Amino acid sequence: MSKCPTCFVMNFPLITKSLGIVSLLIGASMALCLPWALPVCSGTPTIEWNAIGALVASVAIAVLLGMGLLRLGRGADGRMFRKEALAVVGLSWCLASALGAAPFLLSGTRKGHSESPEATAGVRMSVVDSLFESVSGFSGTGATVITDLEDPQLVPRAILFWRSATHFLGGLGIMVLFVALLGQGSAGKAIFRAELPGPSKDVGHSRVQHAAWIFAGIYLGLNATVTILLLAQGVSLFDALCHAFGTIATGGFSTYNDSVAHFHSVSIEMTITLFMAVSCVNFALLYYVILLRPGRLFRDAEFWTYTGILAGATTLVVGFGLVHGDFANTTEAVRYSLFQVTSILTNTGFGTHDFDAWNEFGRGLLFFLMFVGGCAGSTSCSIKVIRYLILAKALSLQTEQVYRPSVIRPLRLNGEPVEPEVVRDVIVYFATFLAIAVGAWLLLLAFEPDATWSGIGGNPHEKLMDCASGVAATINGVGPGLGTIGATRNYAHFQPASRLLLSFLMLLGRLEIFPILVLFAPRFWGAKQ
């Protein structure tokens, strides 16, 4: 009698082979950043030799590591099952984050304090700083420890481009690219599902590699469209590419200290707003729109709920903002509210206004939106609208069961029944997410001394809320939080232990918790499940 494939010993050669390929992909991506160290591309007066040296060394590390891993995995038989796929996904993101930190560290990129950049602008990024920036980029979070982005002496332009390129690579997912380029036979579906955020039923209906190519094509097309539109509005190629990467990946890294506010352009803001919103729609539904079959999109309950939340939250922020005097007039209120609500709901984190100075209701609403996110099958992080829909319907049915125990109704979404296993998974996800968020919040409170706030002129009594917003902003992939890590500040003043914790939360949130958690389960690596 043959054994169940899921009971086989972990196929380590195949895992190392896959990680070797990912390492080579990261190295190739770093090499493509080299031209931006030249004056003709970067606009700097001289060649950025420190950036070139750092990128070349980083490419060499990635290539040598990749070749070594490929050599270790040369005996792989090519058969990959679900647990190997999960291991590849989780380990690949850890590997990419570690390799992605090398250019920041080796180039001598400088960081500055959010409150007094002149005091610490000369301090080089540490290992922890570099890892934090890399994880933030790949996970599409957009949190940073760098204050002055505009001085090439502190942050070389080529390194700044690599910083935004990590958004591009992580946006739709390194592993989606992996599946699209190479395919993985029977494991492709497992890799694709483990990597793609949210419970998306549409993915499984077509050949996995074909679906991966479609998603990658849509992703590239959206990036190209935003780049062209920004170029047409007078933005340089460097800035257009970097902001396109941050927009479509819903990452939020900008090339300016003031983020998108630097451009002082309503048309640029509305362009980015539109594509932030589009990037958080299920890519499978966008594919039907491209095929001129928009009916699937307009019949989708998640899409309508998502747009309803976006419109409703914007209306509330505008109304309360005008009442409390946060804006000079209605036009300004609509402009800034629409951009910031979209930016927070989509977990992008771009900024055009200091939302941390808004009234308490507006700030509280933005804090809640951090936990919502976009649609399943998009580049958004966070919990996703579809999970809230399923949870709400499950609660409604359970409430009815209390007073009508003999009535049994199936849970339906878009007219189709939802499997009980899916409902169970959603409830478990909510419970796990809440437990991790609360635990991380308590750890952050323990790690951070009151001096963190008093040292930057803040109020230690704000520590409770600031730490909560730090956890929310990182596990949900938003980036900026409230208070000491608000729209005009960063994470440079946090303790190294805190930044490591927040980096871990970014990875958990981007991969929807379990592909990372399983790596710490001894039974996962054993002979049996």
C-alpha positions as CSV (number, residue, x, y, z in Angstrom):
1,M,0.0,0.0,0.0
2,S,1.5,3.4,-1.0
3,K,1.9,6.1,1.5
4,C,0.0,9.4,1.3
5,P,2.3,12.0,-0.3
6,T,1.8,14.4,2.6
7,C,3.4,11.9,4.9
8,F,6.7,11.7,3.1
9,V,9.9,13.1,4.6
10,M,10.4,16.8,3.6
11,N,12.1,17.0,0.2
12,F,15.0,19.3,1.3
13,P,17.0,19.1,-2.0
14,L,14.0,20.5,-3.8
15,I,13.6,23.2,-1.3
16,T,17.2,24.3,-1.5
17,K,17.0,24.2,-5.3
18,S,13.9,26.5,-5.3
19,L,15.6,28.9,-2.9
20,G,18.6,28.9,-5.1
21,I,16.5,30.1,-8.0
22,V,14.9,32.8,-5.9
23,S,18.3,34.0,-4.8
24,L,19.4,34.3,-8.5
25,L,16.2,36.2,-9.3
26,I,17.0,38.7,-6.5
27,G,20.5,39.1,-7.7
28,A,19.4,39.8,-11.2
29,S,16.9,42.4,-9.9
30,M,19.7,44.1,-8.0
31,A,21.9,44.2,-11.2
32,L,19.1,46.1,-13.0
33,C,19.4,48.9,-10.5
34,L,23.0,49.7,-11.4
35,P,22.3,52.2,-14.2
36,W,20.6,54.4,-11.7
37,A,24.0,55.1,-10.1
38,L,25.1,56.9,-13.3
39,P,24.5,60.7,-13.7
40,V,22.6,60.2,-17.0
41,C,19.9,58.2,-15.1
42,S,20.0,59.5,-11.6
43,G,20.6,63.2,-12.3
44,T,23.4,63.3,-9.7
45,P,26.6,65.3,-10.7
46,T,28.9,62.3,-10.2
47,I,28.8,58.5,-10.4
48,E,27.7,56.9,-7.2
49,W,30.6,54.5,-6.7
50,N,29.5,53.5,-3.2
51,A,26.1,52.4,-4.6
52,I,27.8,50.5,-7.5
53,G,30.1,48.7,-5.2
54,A,27.3,47.8,-2.8
55,L,25.0,46.5,-5.6
56,V,27.8,44.6,-7.3
57,A,28.8,43.0,-3.9
58,S,25.1,42.2,-3.2
59,V,24.7,40.7,-6.6
60,A,27.8,38.6,-6.1
61,I,26.4,37.4,-2.7
62,A,23.0,36.5,-4.2
63,V,24.6,34.7,-7.2
64,L,27.1,32.8,-5.1
65,L,24.4,31.8,-2.6
66,G,22.1,30.9,-5.4
67,M,24.6,28.7,-7.1
68,G,25.5,27.0,-3.8
69,L,21.9,26.3,-3.1
70,L,21.4,24.9,-6.6
71,R,24.4,22.7,-6.1
72,L,23.0,21.4,-2.8
73,G,19.7,20.7,-4.5
74,R,21.0,19.1,-7.7
75,G,19.7,15.7,-6.6
76,A,16.1,17.0,-6.3
77,D,13.6,14.7,-8.0
78,G,11.2,17.5,-9.0
79,R,8.3,16.3,-6.9
80,M,6.9,18.9,-4.6
81,F,3.9,18.6,-2.3
82,R,2.0,21.1,-0.2
83,K,4.3,21.3,2.8
84,E,7.4,21.7,0.5
85,A,5.5,24.5,-1.2
86,L,4.7,26.2,2.1
87,A,8.3,25.9,3.1
88,V,9.5,27.4,-0.1
89,V,7.2,30.4,0.2
90,G,8.0,31.2,3.8
91,L,11.8,30.7,3.4
92,S,11.9,32.6,0.1
93,W,10.5,35.7,1.7
94,C,13.0,35.4,4.6
95,L,15.8,34.9,2.1
96,A,14.7,37.8,-0.1
97,S,14.5,40.1,2.9
98,A,18.0,39.1,4.1
99,L,19.5,39.6,0.6
100,G,17.6,42.8,0.1
101,A,19.2,44.3,3.2
102,A,22.7,44.0,1.7
103,P,22.6,47.1,-0.6
104,F,21.5,49.4,2.3
105,L,24.2,48.0,4.6
106,L,27.1,47.9,2.2
107,S,26.5,51.2,0.6
108,G,26.8,53.1,3.9
109,T,23.2,54.5,3.5
110,R,22.6,57.0,6.3
111,K,19.5,57.4,8.4
112,G,18.3,60.4,10.3
113,H,16.1,60.9,13.4
114,S,12.6,61.9,12.6
115,E,12.7,64.8,15.0
116,S,16.2,66.1,14.4
117,P,17.8,64.7,11.2
118,E,20.8,67.0,11.5
119,A,21.8,65.2,14.7
120,T,21.9,61.7,13.4
121,A,22.1,62.1,9.6
122,G,25.6,60.8,9.6
123,V,24.7,57.5,11.3
124,R,25.0,54.5,9.0
125,M,22.1,52.1,8.8
126,S,22.8,49.1,11.0
127,V,22.0,45.4,10.2
128,V,18.6,45.8,12.0
129,D,17.9,49.0,10.1
130,S,18.8,47.5,6.8
131,L,16.7,44.4,7.4
132,F,13.7,46.5,8.6
133,E,13.9,48.6,5.4
134,S,14.2,45.4,3.2
135,V,11.3,43.6,4.9
136,S,9.2,46.7,4.6
137,G,9.9,47.0,0.9
138,F,9.2,43.4,0.0
139,S,6.1,43.1,2.2
140,G,4.7,46.3,0.7
141,T,4.5,48.0,4.1
142,G,6.4,51.2,3.4
143,A,7.6,51.7,7.0
144,T,11.0,53.3,7.1
145,V,13.9,54.4,9.3
146,I,15.2,56.9,6.7
147,T,14.4,60.5,7.2
148,D,16.1,62.4,4.4
149,L,15.5,60.6,1.1
150,E,16.4,63.6,-1.1
151,D,20.1,63.9,-0.3
152,P,22.1,61.6,-2.5
153,Q,25.0,61.9,-0.1
154,L,22.9,60.1,2.6
155,V,20.9,57.8,0.3
156,P,22.4,57.1,-3.1
157,R,19.8,57.2,-5.9
158,A,20.6,53.7,-7.1
159,I,19.9,52.4,-3.5
160,L,16.7,54.5,-3.5
161,F,15.7,52.8,-6.7
162,W,16.4,49.4,-5.2
163,R,14.3,50.4,-2.2
164,S,11.3,50.9,-4.5
165,A,12.2,47.9,-6.6
166,T,11.6,45.7,-3.6
167,H,8.0,46.9,-3.7
168,F,7.8,45.8,-7.4
169,L,9.2,42.3,-6.5
170,G,7.0,41.8,-3.5
171,G,3.9,43.4,-4.8
172,L,2.3,40.5,-6.6
173,G,4.7,38.1,-4.9
174,I,8.1,36.7,-5.7
175,M,6.6,33.2,-5.8
176,V,3.9,34.2,-8.3
177,L,6.8,35.2,-10.6
178,F,8.5,32.0,-9.7
179,V,5.5,29.9,-10.8
180,A,5.0,32.0,-13.9
181,L,8.5,31.7,-15.1
182,L,9.3,28.1,-14.1
183,G,6.2,26.3,-13.2
184,Q,6.3,23.6,-10.5
185,G,4.1,20.9,-11.7
186,S,1.8,19.4,-9.0
187,A,3.1,22.0,-6.5
188,G,2.3,25.0,-8.6
189,K,-1.2,25.3,-7.2
190,A,0.0,25.0,-3.6
191,I,2.7,27.7,-4.1
192,F,0.3,30.0,-5.9
193,R,-2.4,29.7,-3.2
194,A,0.1,30.0,-0.4
195,E,1.5,33.2,-1.9
196,L,-1.6,34.9,-3.2
197,P,-3.3,36.9,-0.4
198,G,-6.8,36.1,0.7
199,P,-9.2,33.2,0.0
200,S,-9.7,33.5,-3.8
201,K,-11.7,30.8,-5.4
202,D,-11.2,32.0,-8.9
203,V,-7.5,31.1,-8.9
204,G,-8.0,27.4,-8.9
205,H,-10.3,27.3,-11.9
206,S,-7.5,27.5,-14.5
207,R,-4.1,26.1,-15.1
208,V,-1.8,27.5,-12.4
209,Q,1.1,28.6,-14.5
210,H,-1.4,30.2,-17.0
211,A,-3.1,32.1,-14.2
212,A,0.3,33.2,-12.8
213,W,1.2,34.6,-16.2
214,I,-2.2,36.4,-16.4
215,F,-1.7,38.0,-12.9
216,A,1.9,38.9,-13.7
217,G,0.8,40.5,-17.0
218,I,-1.9,42.6,-15.3
219,Y,0.6,43.6,-12.7
220,L,3.2,44.7,-15.3
221,G,0.5,46.5,-17.3
222,L,-0.7,48.5,-14.3
223,N,2.9,49.5,-13.5
224,A,3.5,50.6,-17.0
225,T,0.3,52.6,-17.2
226,V,1.0,54.5,-14.0
227,T,4.5,55.2,-15.1
228,I,3.3,56.6,-18.5
229,L,0.6,58.7,-16.9
230,L,3.1,60.2,-14.4
231,L,5.6,60.9,-17.1
232,A,2.9,62.7,-19.1
233,Q,2.3,64.9,-16.0
234,G,5.9,66.0,-15.9
235,V,7.3,63.5,-13.4
236,S,10.9,62.3,-14.1
237,L,11.4,58.7,-15.2
238,F,13.1,57.8,-11.9
239,D,10.3,59.2,-9.8
240,A,7.6,57.8,-12.1
241,L,8.9,54.3,-11.9
242,C,9.4,54.4,-8.1
243,H,5.9,55.8,-7.4
244,A,4.4,53.4,-9.9
245,F,6.1,50.5,-8.0
246,G,4.7,51.9,-4.7
247,T,1.2,52.5,-6.1
248,I,0.5,49.1,-7.8
249,A,2.3,47.1,-5.0
250,T,0.4,49.2,-2.5
251,G,3.7,49.7,-0.8
252,G,4.1,53.5,-0.3
253,F,7.8,54.1,-0.5
254,S,8.4,57.5,-2.1
255,T,11.5,59.3,-3.3
256,Y,10.6,62.4,-1.3
257,N,10.4,63.3,2.3
258,D,6.9,64.7,1.8
259,S,5.8,61.6,-0.1
260,V,3.3,62.4,-2.9
261,A,2.6,65.9,-1.4
262,H,6.0,66.9,-2.9
263,F,4.4,67.2,-6.3
264,H,1.7,69.8,-5.3
265,S,-0.4,68.4,-8.1
266,V,-4.1,67.4,-7.8
267,S,-3.9,65.4,-11.1
268,I,-0.9,63.3,-9.9
269,E,-2.7,62.7,-6.6
270,M,-5.9,61.6,-8.3
271,T,-3.9,59.3,-10.7
272,I,-2.2,57.6,-7.8
273,T,-5.5,57.4,-5.9
274,L,-7.3,55.7,-8.8
275,F,-4.6,53.1,-9.2
276,M,-4.2,52.4,-5.5
277,A,-7.9,51.6,-5.5
278,V,-7.7,49.5,-8.7
279,S,-4.7,47.5,-7.4
280,C,-6.8,46.3,-4.5
281,V,-9.5,44.7,-6.7
282,N,-9.2,41.0,-7.2
283,F,-6.9,40.5,-10.2
284,A,-9.0,37.6,-11.5
285,L,-11.9,40.1,-11.8
286,L,-9.7,42.7,-13.5
287,Y,-8.9,40.0,-16.1
288,Y,-12.6,39.6,-16.9
289,V,-12.7,43.4,-17.4
290,I,-9.8,43.2,-19.8
291,L,-11.7,40.5,-21.7
292,L,-14.6,43.0,-21.9
293,R,-16.7,40.9,-19.6
294,P,-17.2,43.3,-16.6
295,G,-20.3,41.5,-15.4
296,R,-18.3,39.3,-13.1
297,L,-16.8,42.4,-11.4
298,F,-20.1,44.2,-11.0
299,R,-21.8,41.0,-9.6
300,D,-19.1,40.5,-7.0
301,A,-20.2,41.2,-3.4
302,E,-16.6,41.8,-2.2
303,F,-16.0,44.5,-4.9
304,W,-19.2,46.4,-4.0
305,T,-18.5,46.1,-0.2
306,Y,-14.9,47.4,-0.8
307,T,-16.1,50.4,-2.9
308,G,-18.8,51.1,-0.3
309,I,-16.3,51.2,2.5
310,L,-14.1,53.5,0.5
311,A,-16.9,55.9,-0.4
312,G,-18.5,55.8,3.1
313,A,-15.2,56.3,5.0
314,T,-14.2,59.2,2.7
315,T,-17.6,60.9,3.3
316,L,-17.3,60.6,7.0
317,V,-13.7,61.9,7.1
318,V,-14.8,64.9,4.9
319,G,-17.8,65.6,7.1
320,F,-16.1,65.4,10.5
321,G,-13.0,67.1,9.1
322,L,-15.0,70.1,8.0
323,V,-16.9,70.3,11.3
324,H,-13.6,70.2,13.3
325,G,-11.7,72.6,11.1
326,D,-9.2,70.1,9.7
327,F,-9.5,71.5,6.2
328,A,-9.8,75.1,4.8
329,N,-12.7,74.3,2.5
330,T,-14.8,71.5,1.0
331,T,-12.5,71.1,-2.1
332,E,-9.5,70.6,0.1
333,A,-11.4,68.2,2.4
334,V,-12.4,66.0,-0.5
335,R,-9.0,66.1,-2.1
336,Y,-7.0,65.1,1.0
337,S,-9.6,62.8,2.5
338,L,-10.1,60.7,-0.6
339,F,-6.3,60.3,-1.0
340,Q,-5.6,59.4,2.6
341,V,-8.6,57.1,3.0
342,T,-7.7,55.2,-0.2
343,S,-4.0,55.1,0.9
344,I,-4.8,53.6,4.3
345,L,-7.6,51.3,3.2
346,T,-5.4,49.9,0.4
347,N,-2.5,49.6,2.9
348,T,-0.3,51.8,0.6
349,G,0.8,54.5,3.1
350,F,1.4,57.4,0.7
351,G,0.7,60.8,2.1
352,T,-0.4,64.2,1.0
353,H,-1.6,65.6,4.3
354,D,-0.7,65.1,8.0
355,F,-3.7,63.0,9.0
356,D,-2.2,62.6,12.5
357,A,-3.4,66.2,13.0
358,W,-7.0,65.4,12.2
359,N,-9.8,65.1,14.7
360,E,-10.0,62.0,16.9
361,F,-12.9,60.5,14.9
362,G,-10.9,60.8,11.6
363,R,-7.8,59.3,13.1
364,G,-9.8,56.5,14.7
365,L,-11.5,55.7,11.4
366,L,-8.2,55.5,9.7
367,F,-6.9,53.2,12.4
368,F,-9.9,50.9,11.8
369,L,-9.4,50.9,8.0
370,M,-5.8,49.6,8.6
371,F,-7.5,46.3,9.6
372,V,-9.7,46.1,6.5
373,G,-7.5,46.1,3.4
374,G,-8.6,45.5,-0.2
375,C,-10.0,42.4,-2.0
376,A,-8.7,38.9,-2.0
377,G,-6.3,38.2,-5.0
378,S,-5.0,41.7,-5.0
379,T,-1.7,43.3,-3.9
380,S,-3.3,44.5,-0.6
381,C,-2.3,43.2,2.8
382,S,-4.4,43.2,5.9
383,I,-7.4,41.0,6.6
384,K,-9.3,41.5,3.4
385,V,-13.0,42.5,2.7
386,I,-14.0,39.0,1.8
387,R,-13.2,37.7,5.3
388,Y,-15.4,40.3,6.9
389,L,-18.2,39.4,4.5
390,I,-17.9,35.7,5.4
391,L,-17.7,36.4,9.1
392,A,-20.7,38.7,9.0
393,K,-22.8,36.1,7.2
394,A,-21.6,33.4,9.6
395,L,-22.6,35.5,12.6
396,S,-26.0,36.3,11.0
397,L,-26.7,32.6,10.5
398,Q,-25.5,31.7,14.0
399,T,-27.7,34.4,15.5
400,E,-30.7,32.9,13.6
401,Q,-29.8,29.5,14.9
402,V,-30.3,30.8,18.5
403,Y,-34.0,31.5,18.0
404,R,-34.7,29.1,15.1
405,P,-32.6,26.0,15.9
406,S,-34.5,23.8,13.4
407,V,-33.7,26.1,10.4
408,I,-30.6,25.3,8.5
409,R,-29.4,27.7,5.8
410,P,-26.2,27.4,3.8
411,L,-23.9,30.4,3.9
412,R,-23.8,31.9,0.4
413,L,-21.6,34.5,-1.2
414,N,-22.3,35.8,-4.8
415,G,-25.1,33.3,-4.9
416,E,-22.8,30.3,-4.3
417,P,-22.6,28.2,-1.1
418,V,-19.4,28.7,0.9
419,E,-17.8,25.5,2.2
420,P,-17.8,25.0,6.0
421,E,-14.1,24.6,5.8
422,V,-13.7,28.1,4.4
423,V,-15.9,29.5,7.2
424,R,-13.8,27.7,9.8
425,D,-10.6,29.0,8.2
426,V,-11.8,32.6,8.3
427,I,-12.8,32.3,12.0
428,V,-9.5,30.8,12.8
429,Y,-7.7,33.5,10.9
430,F,-9.5,36.3,12.8
431,A,-8.7,34.6,16.1
432,T,-5.0,34.1,15.2
433,F,-4.7,37.6,13.9
434,L,-6.1,39.1,17.0
435,A,-4.0,37.0,19.3
436,I,-0.8,37.9,17.4
437,A,-1.7,41.6,17.3
438,V,-2.4,41.8,21.0
439,G,0.7,39.8,21.9
440,A,2.9,42.0,19.7
441,W,1.4,45.1,21.2
442,L,2.2,44.0,24.7
443,L,5.8,43.1,23.6
444,L,6.2,46.4,22.0
445,L,5.1,48.2,25.2
446,A,7.7,46.1,27.1
447,F,10.5,46.8,24.6
448,E,10.0,50.5,24.4
449,P,11.1,52.7,27.4
450,D,9.3,56.0,28.1
451,A,12.5,57.7,27.0
452,T,11.6,56.9,23.4
453,W,8.9,59.5,23.6
454,S,10.5,62.0,26.0
455,G,13.7,61.9,23.8
456,I,11.8,63.2,20.8
457,G,9.7,65.7,22.7
458,G,6.7,63.4,22.8
459,N,4.4,62.5,25.6
460,P,5.1,59.1,27.3
461,H,1.3,58.8,28.0
462,E,0.9,58.4,24.2
463,K,2.9,55.2,24.3
464,L,-0.2,52.9,24.6
465,M,-1.8,54.2,21.4
466,D,1.4,54.7,19.5
467,C,2.5,51.1,20.0
468,A,-1.0,49.9,19.0
469,S,-0.8,51.9,15.8
470,G,2.7,50.6,15.2
471,V,1.5,47.0,15.4
472,A,-1.5,47.8,13.2
473,A,0.6,49.7,10.6
474,T,3.1,46.8,10.2
475,I,1.0,43.7,10.4
476,N,-1.5,45.2,8.0
477,G,1.2,46.5,5.7
478,V,0.2,50.2,6.0
479,G,3.6,51.8,7.0
480,P,2.8,55.1,8.8
481,G,0.9,54.9,12.0
482,L,-0.3,57.5,14.5
483,G,1.6,59.7,17.0
484,T,5.3,59.2,17.1
485,I,5.2,57.0,13.9
486,G,2.6,59.2,12.2
487,A,2.5,60.5,8.6
488,T,5.4,62.9,9.0
489,R,7.6,60.6,11.2
490,N,9.2,57.2,11.0
491,Y,10.5,54.2,13.0
492,A,14.1,55.4,13.5
493,H,13.7,56.1,17.2
494,F,12.4,52.6,18.1
495,Q,14.6,50.1,19.8
496,P,16.4,47.5,17.7
497,A,14.3,44.7,19.4
498,S,11.1,46.6,18.5
499,R,12.1,46.9,14.8
500,L,12.9,43.2,14.6
501,L,9.5,42.5,16.1
502,L,7.8,44.8,13.6
503,S,9.8,43.3,10.8
504,F,8.4,39.9,11.8
505,L,4.9,41.3,11.8
506,M,5.4,42.6,8.3
507,L,6.2,39.2,7.0
508,L,3.3,37.6,8.9
509,G,0.9,40.1,7.5
510,R,2.1,39.9,3.9
511,L,2.0,36.0,3.9
512,E,-1.2,35.9,5.9
513,I,0.4,34.4,9.0
514,F,0.4,30.6,8.4
515,P,3.2,30.2,5.8
516,I,5.5,31.9,8.3
517,L,4.1,30.2,11.5
518,V,4.5,26.7,10.1
519,L,8.2,27.3,9.8
520,F,8.4,27.2,13.6
521,A,6.4,24.0,14.0
522,P,8.7,21.0,14.6
523,R,6.1,18.5,13.1
524,F,6.1,20.5,9.9
525,W,9.7,19.5,9.3
526,G,9.2,15.9,10.5
527,A,8.3,12.7,8.6
528,K,4.6,13.0,9.2
529,Q,2.1,15.8,9.4
